[in-house]
């Protein structure tokens, strides 16, 4: 026999389920045990993680792995734990100076606990307040604004305005609940009682819907890959980590019912009885809103109360992340849900064959699932008439704090970037000149401020060396030093690389060393490094870093000469 068998023999599957019970929320959860222990100590993970694992019947290494990997577990904790966003939009807002200001105001260096043991400080990417940057979480209380350090010092009341959101299409898909108050559960009930799984898949196939998490894979094709297989699982990926984007946070906080109904429809279409939503720990309000919406849906009979009672109505669990950008990649996300380090895994096997605890698994982004109720209500053909050729539908585009009107705008795919920047965003504040524009996160790419005549569509952006990603737009004016922005990009890459493959693990650190150097231009050594990362990295994270750096160099021209290799 060659390859992996299509299923796991019964005794081995039972063993996997027993292991899952010790790792995850079914039984004695390892992540919960680690979090409880972490909250009660300021010691290093090596001193407490093995004991936490032993307490749930696992070897010490099972606890040490995730505890030293995830930022929320590895970071020291004081009685007051402050997380400061150092991602791109916050960097652009204050040139990165806000971190030093907070450190001085609180008397503690990032990554440490104050001498009195009361206050700890952690840097994160990102908090989803890109429209009001810079931002911090004081415990779970958000705090934003140019006077961030002063507010944190005074323990001021939370200052974080709600996410501004606007529809530009006239008939919103994603903002239908936020703007028009439409209920997605009505669509789910009609589908569950009057449609077959095949009908749902066919309607979504007709819509042309593609994944909105960055990869753009056809959704119906992914669903079809698990249909008919035993016990498939659907995972809603709410680990939105692209700095500059807050679309998923908007949906999970303001219309969690639409996210859950979309997940229920996906489970129905795939023949699955179980769904999972992974929410970033940096989004505590989204976690609260989703859990409340889930309880309401169970009480209304739209979701099952347990796996045992699940049928057409699936059982859904909400899981909190632990601080990792790469854990948004689907195989790393699955590893996280299994209680392991959130590292990317080689493919094949693909998750649709062997995913979460070896079950066939579909991973869909939150925004992707939020589109499904509208498609079922209005028809796939109506959705397919919107957007660009080969890239149908609408997208939530998030504009950063530098814009005159920062907000999340629902636009049709193919809308010119220049129109989004000027007509919707109103250009930059105080009439400042737009020098460079980042699209789709630090690894999405950059456009020069005078080169925005490109449609917001994957293929068109790829031709310019950029990527759609989550479609967060972060603006940079003349106050931003291009060398500092280059360094910021490499710091993000080095911090967030999962370390599973050498090209990315070593390459991001070597790139950061070169970016920190103010000496000669990068030469053939860097050119070889970039080619190695581009061709040999295990996942898209490592492959995208050199592409993003090249686009940044092109946007700034002579100021970053040599980095366009």
C-alpha positions as CSV (number, residue, x, y, z in Angstrom):
1,X,0.0,0.0,0.0
2,X,1.3,3.5,-0.9
3,X,0.4,6.8,0.5
4,X,-2.0,7.4,3.4
5,X,-5.2,5.5,3.8
6,X,-8.4,7.4,3.2
7,X,-9.4,6.9,6.8
8,X,-8.0,5.9,10.2
9,X,-8.7,2.4,11.6
10,X,-11.2,2.4,14.4
11,X,-8.8,1.7,17.3
12,X,-6.4,4.4,16.1
13,X,-9.2,6.9,15.6
14,X,-10.3,6.1,19.2
15,X,-6.7,6.8,20.4
16,X,-6.7,10.1,18.4
17,X,-10.0,11.1,20.1
18,X,-8.6,10.3,23.5
19,X,-5.5,12.4,22.7
20,X,-7.7,15.2,21.5
21,X,-9.6,15.1,24.8
22,X,-6.4,15.9,26.6
23,X,-5.2,18.5,24.1
24,X,-8.4,20.4,23.4
25,X,-11.7,21.6,24.9
26,X,-13.1,18.0,24.9
27,X,-12.1,16.7,28.3
28,X,-9.0,18.2,30.0
29,X,-7.9,21.0,27.6
30,X,-4.1,21.5,27.3
31,X,-4.5,25.1,26.0
32,X,-6.7,26.0,29.0
33,X,-4.3,24.4,31.4
34,X,-1.4,26.3,30.0
35,X,-3.3,29.6,30.1
36,X,-4.4,29.0,33.7
37,X,-0.8,28.3,34.8
38,X,0.6,31.2,32.8
39,X,-1.8,33.6,34.5
40,X,-0.6,32.5,37.9
41,X,3.1,33.0,37.4
42,X,5.7,35.3,36.0
43,X,8.2,32.5,35.6
44,X,9.6,31.3,32.2
45,X,7.6,28.6,30.3
46,X,10.3,26.0,31.0
47,X,9.5,26.2,34.7
48,X,5.7,25.7,34.4
49,X,4.6,24.3,31.0
50,X,5.7,20.7,31.6
51,X,3.7,20.6,34.9
52,X,0.7,22.0,33.1
53,X,0.9,19.3,30.5
54,X,1.4,16.6,33.1
55,X,-1.8,17.8,34.9
56,X,-3.9,16.8,31.9
57,X,-2.1,13.5,31.2
58,X,0.4,14.6,28.6
59,X,4.2,14.5,28.4
60,X,6.0,17.7,29.4
61,X,7.2,18.4,25.9
62,X,3.5,18.7,24.8
63,X,3.2,21.7,27.0
64,X,6.6,23.2,26.4
65,X,6.1,23.3,22.7
66,X,3.1,25.6,22.5
67,X,4.1,27.5,25.6
68,X,7.4,28.7,24.1
69,X,5.8,29.3,20.7
70,X,2.7,31.4,21.2
71,X,3.2,35.0,22.3
72,X,0.4,35.0,24.8
73,X,1.9,32.1,26.7
74,X,5.6,33.0,26.3
75,X,5.2,36.7,27.3
76,X,5.7,37.5,31.0
77,X,2.6,38.5,32.9
78,X,2.1,41.0,35.6
79,X,-1.1,41.8,37.5
80,X,-1.7,44.5,34.8
81,X,-0.9,43.2,31.4
82,X,-0.7,45.8,28.5
83,X,-0.5,44.8,24.9
84,X,0.7,47.5,22.6
85,X,0.2,47.2,18.8
86,X,3.4,47.8,16.8
87,X,1.9,46.7,13.5
88,X,2.0,48.7,10.3
89,X,-0.9,51.1,10.8
90,X,0.3,52.0,14.3
91,X,3.8,52.4,13.0
92,X,2.6,54.8,10.3
93,X,0.5,56.8,12.7
94,X,3.4,57.8,15.0
95,X,6.5,56.6,13.2
96,X,6.8,53.8,15.7
97,X,7.5,56.3,18.5
98,X,4.4,55.3,20.6
99,X,6.1,52.1,21.9
100,X,9.0,54.0,23.5
101,X,6.5,56.5,24.9
102,X,4.4,53.8,26.5
103,X,7.5,52.1,27.9
104,X,8.7,55.3,29.6
105,X,5.2,56.1,30.9
106,X,4.6,52.7,32.4
107,X,8.2,52.1,33.5
108,X,8.6,48.7,31.9
109,X,10.3,47.5,28.7
110,X,8.3,45.4,26.2
111,X,8.6,41.7,26.9
112,X,9.3,42.2,30.6
113,X,7.5,42.8,34.0
114,X,8.1,45.9,35.9
115,X,10.4,45.8,38.9
116,X,7.5,45.8,41.3
117,X,6.0,42.8,39.4
118,X,2.7,44.6,38.8
119,X,2.8,45.7,35.2
120,X,3.9,43.7,32.1
121,X,4.2,44.9,28.5
122,X,3.8,42.9,25.4
123,X,4.0,44.0,21.7
124,X,1.6,42.5,19.2
125,X,0.6,42.5,15.5
126,X,-2.1,43.7,15.4
127,X,-5.2,44.8,17.5
128,X,-7.6,45.7,14.7
129,X,-7.9,49.4,15.6
130,X,-6.0,50.5,12.4
131,X,-8.6,53.2,11.8
132,X,-7.8,54.9,15.1
133,X,-4.1,54.0,15.6
134,X,-1.9,53.7,17.6
135,X,-3.6,51.2,19.9
136,X,-3.2,49.1,23.0
137,X,-5.2,46.6,25.1
138,X,-5.0,47.3,28.9
139,X,-6.1,43.8,29.9
140,X,-9.1,43.5,27.7
141,X,-9.9,47.3,27.6
142,X,-9.0,49.0,24.3
143,X,-7.2,52.3,24.3
144,X,-6.3,54.3,21.1
145,X,-5.0,57.6,20.0
146,X,-1.9,59.8,19.6
147,X,-1.9,60.3,23.4
148,X,-1.8,56.6,24.0
149,X,0.9,56.7,26.6
150,X,-0.9,59.4,28.6
151,X,-4.1,57.5,28.6
152,X,-2.5,54.3,29.8
153,X,-0.7,56.2,32.5
154,X,-3.9,57.8,33.8
155,X,-5.9,54.5,33.5
156,X,-8.4,56.5,31.4
157,X,-11.7,55.1,30.4
158,X,-11.5,52.9,27.3
159,X,-11.2,55.2,24.3
160,X,-11.9,53.1,21.2
161,X,-14.6,54.2,18.8
162,X,-16.6,51.6,17.0
163,X,-15.5,50.6,13.5
164,X,-16.9,53.0,10.9
165,X,-18.4,51.0,8.1
166,X,-20.1,51.9,4.9
167,X,-21.5,50.1,1.8
168,X,-20.6,51.6,-1.6
169,X,-22.5,49.0,-3.7
170,X,-26.1,49.8,-2.9
171,X,-26.9,46.2,-2.1
172,X,-24.5,45.0,0.6
173,X,-23.5,41.4,0.9
174,X,-21.2,41.4,3.9
175,X,-22.7,44.5,5.6
176,X,-26.3,43.4,5.0
177,X,-26.8,42.8,8.8
178,X,-24.6,45.8,9.9
179,X,-26.2,48.3,7.6
180,X,-29.7,46.9,6.9
181,X,-30.2,44.8,10.0
182,X,-31.0,41.6,7.9
183,X,-31.0,38.3,9.8
184,X,-28.8,35.5,8.3
185,X,-30.5,32.9,10.4
186,X,-33.7,33.2,8.3
187,X,-31.7,32.1,5.3
188,X,-30.2,29.2,7.3
189,X,-33.6,27.9,8.4
190,X,-35.0,28.0,4.8
191,X,-31.9,26.1,3.5
192,X,-31.9,23.5,6.3
193,X,-35.6,22.6,5.7
194,X,-35.9,23.0,2.0
195,X,-32.6,22.4,0.3
196,X,-30.1,19.6,-0.1
197,X,-26.3,19.9,0.5
198,X,-25.8,19.6,-3.3
199,X,-28.1,22.6,-3.8
200,X,-26.0,24.8,-1.5
201,X,-22.8,23.7,-3.1
202,X,-24.2,24.3,-6.6
203,X,-25.4,27.8,-5.7
204,X,-22.0,28.7,-4.2
205,X,-20.3,27.3,-7.3
206,X,-22.5,29.4,-9.5
207,X,-21.5,32.5,-7.5
208,X,-17.8,32.1,-8.2
209,X,-17.1,32.9,-4.6
210,X,-13.4,32.6,-3.7
211,X,-11.7,32.5,-0.3
212,X,-11.2,36.0,1.2
213,X,-8.4,35.1,3.5
214,X,-5.7,35.7,0.8
215,X,-5.4,32.5,-1.2
216,X,-8.5,33.0,-3.3
217,X,-9.3,29.3,-3.7
218,X,-12.8,28.5,-5.1
219,X,-15.0,27.8,-2.1
220,X,-17.4,25.3,-3.7
221,X,-14.4,23.2,-4.9
222,X,-13.0,23.0,-1.4
223,X,-16.5,22.0,-0.1
224,X,-16.8,19.3,-2.8
225,X,-13.5,17.9,-1.7
226,X,-14.9,16.8,1.6
227,X,-18.5,16.0,0.6
228,X,-19.2,12.3,1.1
229,X,-16.3,11.7,3.4
230,X,-16.9,10.6,7.0
231,X,-17.2,13.2,9.7
232,X,-15.9,16.3,8.0
233,X,-15.2,19.4,10.1
234,X,-15.5,23.1,9.0
235,X,-13.3,25.7,10.6
236,X,-14.1,29.4,10.5
237,X,-10.7,31.2,10.4
238,X,-11.1,34.3,12.6
239,X,-7.4,34.7,13.0
240,X,-7.3,37.9,11.0
241,X,-3.7,39.0,11.4
242,X,-2.9,41.2,8.5
243,X,-1.9,44.6,10.0
244,X,-4.2,47.1,8.4
245,X,-7.3,44.9,8.3
246,X,-10.2,44.8,10.7
247,X,-12.9,43.4,8.4
248,X,-13.2,40.1,10.3
249,X,-13.3,41.9,13.6
250,X,-16.2,44.1,12.3
251,X,-18.2,41.0,11.2
252,X,-17.5,39.0,14.4
253,X,-18.4,41.9,16.7
254,X,-21.3,43.6,14.8
255,X,-22.9,40.7,13.0
256,X,-21.7,37.4,14.6
257,X,-25.0,35.8,13.6
258,X,-24.0,36.1,9.9
259,X,-20.7,34.4,10.6
260,X,-22.3,31.6,12.5
261,X,-25.1,31.1,9.9
262,X,-22.5,31.0,7.2
263,X,-20.6,28.4,9.1
264,X,-23.8,26.4,9.6
265,X,-24.5,26.5,5.9
266,X,-20.9,25.4,5.1
267,X,-21.3,22.4,7.5
268,X,-24.6,21.6,5.9
269,X,-23.1,21.7,2.4
270,X,-20.1,19.6,3.4
271,X,-22.1,17.0,5.4
272,X,-20.4,18.0,8.6
273,X,-21.9,17.9,12.1
274,X,-19.2,20.0,13.8
275,X,-17.8,23.4,13.2
276,X,-15.1,25.5,15.0
277,X,-14.4,29.2,15.1
278,X,-10.9,30.3,15.9
279,X,-10.8,33.9,17.1
280,X,-7.7,35.9,17.7
281,X,-6.9,36.5,21.4
282,X,-6.3,40.1,20.4
283,X,-10.1,40.4,19.7
284,X,-11.7,39.9,23.2
285,X,-14.8,41.7,22.2
286,X,-15.3,39.5,19.2
287,X,-14.9,36.4,21.3
288,X,-17.6,37.7,23.7
289,X,-20.0,38.6,20.9
290,X,-19.6,35.3,19.1
291,X,-20.1,33.2,22.3
292,X,-23.3,35.1,23.1
293,X,-24.6,34.7,19.6
294,X,-23.8,31.0,19.7
295,X,-25.7,30.5,23.0
296,X,-28.7,32.3,21.5
297,X,-28.5,30.1,18.4
298,X,-28.5,27.0,20.5
299,X,-31.4,28.2,22.5
300,X,-33.3,29.0,19.2
301,X,-32.5,25.5,17.8
302,X,-30.3,26.8,15.0
303,X,-27.2,25.1,16.4
304,X,-26.8,21.9,18.3
305,X,-26.0,21.9,22.0
306,X,-23.5,19.0,21.7
307,X,-21.8,16.8,19.1
308,X,-24.1,14.0,20.1
309,X,-27.3,16.0,19.3
310,X,-25.9,17.5,16.1
311,X,-27.6,16.7,12.8
312,X,-28.5,19.2,10.1
313,X,-27.9,21.7,13.0
314,X,-24.2,21.5,13.7
315,X,-22.4,21.8,17.0
316,X,-20.1,24.8,17.0
317,X,-17.3,25.6,19.4
318,X,-15.5,28.9,19.8
319,X,-11.8,28.7,20.4
320,X,-9.4,31.5,21.4
321,X,-6.1,32.0,19.7
322,X,-2.8,32.5,21.6
323,X,-0.9,35.2,19.6
324,X,0.6,34.1,16.3
325,X,0.3,35.6,12.8
326,X,1.3,32.4,10.9
327,X,-1.3,30.4,12.8
328,X,-3.8,31.9,10.4
329,X,-2.4,29.7,7.6
330,X,-4.7,26.7,7.5
331,X,-2.3,23.9,8.4
332,X,-0.8,26.0,11.2
333,X,-4.3,26.8,12.4
334,X,-5.1,23.1,12.6
335,X,-2.0,22.5,14.6
336,X,-3.1,25.2,17.0
337,X,-6.5,23.7,17.4
338,X,-4.8,20.3,18.2
339,X,-2.9,22.0,21.0
340,X,0.5,22.0,19.2
341,X,2.8,24.8,18.0
342,X,1.1,26.8,15.2
343,X,3.6,25.8,12.5
344,X,2.8,25.3,8.9
345,X,2.8,21.7,7.6
346,X,3.9,20.3,4.3
347,X,1.1,19.5,1.8
348,X,0.0,16.9,0.6
349,X,-1.8,15.6,2.5
350,X,-4.3,18.5,2.3
351,X,-6.6,19.3,5.1
352,X,-9.6,18.2,3.0
353,X,-8.2,14.7,3.2
354,X,-6.4,14.7,6.6
355,X,-7.1,17.8,8.7
356,X,-8.1,18.4,12.3
357,X,-7.4,15.2,14.2
358,X,-7.1,13.4,10.8
359,X,-10.7,14.3,9.9
360,X,-11.5,15.8,6.5
361,X,-11.4,19.5,7.2
362,X,-12.5,22.7,5.4
363,X,-11.0,26.0,6.6
364,X,-12.8,29.1,5.4
365,X,-12.1,32.7,6.4
366,X,-14.7,34.6,8.4
367,X,-15.5,37.0,5.5
368,X,-15.9,34.1,3.1
369,X,-18.5,32.5,5.3
370,X,-20.3,35.8,5.8
371,X,-20.9,36.0,2.0
372,X,-22.8,32.6,1.9
373,X,-26.1,33.7,3.5
374,X,-26.5,36.4,0.8
375,X,-25.7,34.0,-2.0
376,X,-28.3,31.5,-0.8
377,X,-30.9,34.3,-0.4
378,X,-30.3,36.1,-3.7
379,X,-28.8,33.3,-5.8
380,X,-25.3,32.6,-7.1
381,X,-26.0,34.2,-10.4
382,X,-26.8,37.6,-8.7
383,X,-23.5,37.4,-6.9
384,X,-21.6,36.4,-10.0
385,X,-22.8,39.6,-11.8
386,X,-20.9,41.7,-9.4
387,X,-17.1,42.2,-9.4
388,X,-14.5,41.6,-12.1
389,X,-14.2,38.9,-14.7
390,X,-13.0,35.7,-13.0
391,X,-13.2,37.4,-9.6
392,X,-16.8,37.9,-8.6
393,X,-18.5,39.6,-5.6
394,X,-17.6,42.2,-3.1
395,X,-14.8,42.8,-0.6
396,X,-14.5,44.7,2.7
397,X,-11.6,47.2,2.3
398,X,-10.2,48.7,5.5
399,X,-8.5,52.1,5.4
400,X,-6.0,53.1,8.1
401,X,-5.8,56.1,10.4
402,X,-3.8,58.3,8.0
403,X,-6.9,58.7,5.7
404,X,-9.4,61.5,6.1
405,X,-12.2,59.0,6.4
406,X,-10.8,55.8,7.8
407,X,-13.4,53.0,7.7
408,X,-14.3,49.6,6.4
409,X,-15.9,50.0,3.0
410,X,-17.7,47.2,1.1
411,X,-16.8,47.6,-2.6
412,X,-17.1,45.4,-5.6
413,X,-14.0,43.5,-6.7
414,X,-12.4,45.5,-9.5
415,X,-13.1,48.9,-8.0
416,X,-10.1,51.1,-8.9
417,X,-7.7,51.6,-5.9
418,X,-7.5,55.3,-6.8
419,X,-11.3,55.6,-6.3
420,X,-11.1,53.9,-2.9
421,X,-8.3,56.2,-1.8
422,X,-9.7,59.5,-3.0
423,X,-13.5,59.1,-3.3
424,X,-14.2,56.9,-0.3
425,X,-11.1,57.6,1.9
426,X,-11.0,61.3,1.1
427,X,-7.2,61.2,0.6
428,X,-4.9,61.7,3.5
429,X,-5.5,63.9,6.5
430,X,-4.7,67.6,6.3
431,X,-4.0,67.3,2.6
432,X,-0.8,65.3,3.1
433,X,0.7,63.6,0.0
434,X,0.3,59.9,-0.3
435,X,3.8,58.5,-0.9
436,X,3.2,54.8,-0.6
437,X,0.2,52.5,0.0
438,X,0.4,49.0,1.5
439,X,-2.3,46.6,0.4
440,X,-3.2,43.3,2.0
441,X,-0.8,43.4,5.0
442,X,3.0,43.7,5.3
443,X,3.4,40.7,2.9
444,X,0.7,41.9,0.5
445,X,2.8,44.5,-1.2
446,X,3.2,48.3,-1.8
447,X,2.2,50.7,-4.5
448,X,3.7,54.1,-5.1
449,X,1.2,56.9,-4.3
450,X,1.2,58.0,-7.9
451,X,0.6,54.5,-9.3
452,X,-2.9,53.6,-8.0
453,X,-4.5,53.2,-11.4
454,X,-5.1,49.5,-10.7
455,X,-8.3,47.5,-10.0
456,X,-8.7,46.0,-6.6
457,X,-8.5,42.5,-7.9
458,X,-6.0,39.6,-7.3
459,X,-4.7,39.3,-10.8
460,X,-4.3,43.0,-11.4
461,X,-2.5,43.6,-8.1
462,X,-0.2,40.6,-8.7
463,X,0.9,42.2,-12.0
464,X,2.0,45.2,-9.9
465,X,3.8,43.0,-7.3
466,X,1.1,43.4,-4.7
467,X,-1.6,41.0,-3.4
468,X,-5.2,41.5,-2.4
469,X,-5.0,39.6,0.9
470,X,-7.4,40.9,3.5
471,X,-7.5,44.2,1.5
472,X,-6.3,46.5,4.3
473,X,-5.0,49.8,3.0
474,X,-2.3,51.5,5.1
475,X,-1.1,54.9,3.9
476,X,2.3,56.4,4.3
477,X,3.1,60.1,3.9
478,X,6.4,62.0,3.7
479,X,6.9,61.7,7.5
480,X,7.7,58.0,7.1
481,X,11.4,57.1,6.6
482,X,11.5,54.5,3.9
483,X,14.5,52.8,5.6
484,X,12.6,52.6,8.8
485,X,9.6,51.1,7.0
486,X,11.9,48.5,5.4
487,X,13.3,47.6,8.8
488,X,9.7,47.4,10.2
489,X,8.7,45.0,7.4
490,X,11.7,42.7,8.1
491,X,11.1,42.9,11.9
492,X,7.5,41.7,11.4
493,X,8.7,38.8,9.1
494,X,11.4,37.7,11.6
495,X,9.0,38.0,14.6
496,X,6.2,36.1,13.0
497,X,8.0,33.3,11.1
498,X,6.9,30.0,12.6
499,X,10.4,28.6,12.2
500,X,9.3,25.3,10.6
501,X,11.5,25.7,7.5
502,X,15.1,27.0,7.3
503,X,14.6,29.3,4.3
504,X,12.1,31.4,6.2
505,X,13.5,31.1,9.7
506,X,17.0,32.0,8.7
507,X,16.1,34.2,5.8
508,X,13.9,36.6,7.7
509,X,16.6,37.1,10.4
510,X,19.4,37.6,7.8
511,X,17.1,40.1,6.0
512,X,16.5,42.0,9.2
513,X,20.3,42.2,9.8
514,X,20.8,43.7,6.3
515,X,17.8,46.1,6.8
516,X,19.3,47.4,10.1
517,X,22.6,48.1,8.5
518,X,23.0,51.6,7.1
519,X,26.1,50.6,5.1
520,X,26.3,49.3,1.5
521,X,23.4,48.4,-0.7
522,X,22.3,44.7,-0.5
523,X,24.2,42.8,-3.2
524,X,24.3,39.3,-4.7
525,X,24.2,37.7,-1.2
526,X,20.7,39.2,-0.6
527,X,19.6,38.4,-4.2
528,X,20.4,34.7,-3.5
529,X,18.7,34.9,-0.1
530,X,15.5,36.3,-1.7
531,X,15.5,33.6,-4.4
532,X,15.9,30.9,-1.8
533,X,13.0,32.2,0.3
534,X,10.8,32.7,-2.7
535,X,11.4,29.2,-4.1
536,X,12.0,27.0,-1.0
537,X,9.9,28.3,1.9
538,X,7.3,25.9,3.2
539,X,4.3,28.2,3.1
540,X,3.2,31.5,1.5
541,X,4.6,33.5,4.4
542,X,8.2,33.0,3.5
543,X,7.6,33.1,-0.2
544,X,5.8,36.5,0.1
545,X,8.5,38.3,2.1
546,X,10.9,39.0,-0.8
547,X,8.0,39.9,-3.1
548,X,6.7,42.5,-0.6
549,X,10.2,43.9,-0.1
550,X,10.7,44.3,-3.9
551,X,7.3,46.1,-4.2
552,X,8.4,48.4,-1.3
553,X,11.7,49.2,-3.1
554,X,9.9,50.0,-6.3
555,X,7.4,52.3,-4.5
556,X,10.3,54.3,-3.0
557,X,12.7,54.1,-5.9
558,X,16.3,55.4,-5.2
559,X,15.7,55.5,-1.5
560,X,15.7,51.7,-1.3
561,X,17.9,50.9,-4.3
562,X,19.2,47.4,-4.3
563,X,16.2,45.9,-2.5
564,X,14.3,45.4,-5.7
565,X,16.1,42.1,-6.5
